[in-house]
């Protein structure tokens, strides 16, 4: 297993190295996908400031590969971006040499589209070169280029992190005004894009001094060897030594390039351009990692991730139908756990159904509710054994005849001493509602009456008033 960075990114294997740090293939445990992680090699203030500038770039464009997130762990910092597997333009030139002009126009148009998005954000890339132009692994299909590495990019008007006589960038892809110490500007990126176009057409890095001499001789109308004439008419406005004579925007360069493509001659009759295949340059995953991330050694590939992409296999947690509960509503089906209620046996077809078993007769001596004639409604009745209803033996099932309505009761006479109570039990029956007891009243306090107390208060106020008047007069 690789090193887990900041509890989220697990470093898998290194896939590249740059001036500021190493690039790793990493597994993002939160988003569950592989990403490219650039780990900062140095931790001094200058490198950290470069890192902060680069990770702050947020450009959403199909031909720009900008940082997506960042993390810090102790003295290490990294930022992540999408994992691009097709390598760079330097790999393609190393495999195929000079590319067909029409393919060069496609790649150069995608580069200019990415530069247009970067310049729209006010950024100057300052390091456009083949190694910073990555390709998706599209095979023999249409290539997909992405501009990356914003380590020395800066916004127009921001203070520079280097001295005015120090040039930052890659030798061989400098604009002439950069060597003179001019402030970074958009035409410098366009000059580097023109050099990339010559690099793809020639299969080697262009000679900057020879190119400057070509423009100094005012022979810009003649295309160099190996460059088609229509395509040179677009490139020469990118490669002019005078920045004022270049295209001012990448969008204007794209329009001139589209016009040049229409004038390009096709391949000779009976011949076709060699297909250029952009294949995977990263390579297979190391042991311990799979397409779905790190493999847990506690589980095999079929136990942790089933064939349908589940966290567990089809026989470990879920039943054969993919349910968590069995068909009878049990927590686990019969195939998942050895216990559980056994389903009843189904008799074979044609077997006669036995008649239901009758209930046994009610035993004698069971208590039944009886009613007494003449008892007012609301008075509870008592219970008696069934044998008492019929004088012994089996209880009669016929209902008793209804009793005549009794006359209204008069004033109840007190029962004789020792006579049984008409209610169930022998104790007296309490009423359903008992009156709430009245709290005791406090005795009156001794003292003068309210009328006397009021007269005393008024007299005291009059005395206070007289006293204050006397003090005021003295």
Secondary structure, DSSP 8 states (H G I E B T S, - for coil): ---EETTTEEEEEEEEE-SSEEEEEEEETTTTEEEEEEEES--SHHHHHHHHHHHT-----TTB----EEEEETTEEEEEE----S-BHHHHHHHH-S--HHHHHHHHHHHHHHHHHHHHTTEE-----GGGEEE---BTS---EEE---TT-EETTS--SS-TT---S-TTS--HHHHTT----HHHHHHHHHHHHHHHHHSS---HHHHHHHHHTT-TTS--TTS-HHHHHHHTTTS-SSGGGS-SSHHHHHHHHHHHHHH-----TT-------B---S----TTEETTEE--TTS-HHHHS-TTS-SS-TTTTS-TTS-SS-TTS-SS-TTT-S-S--------TT-------------TT-EEE---TT--TTS---EEEHHHHHTSSS---S------------S-----TT---SSSSSS----SS-------------S--HHHHHHHHHHHHHHHHHHHHHHHH-
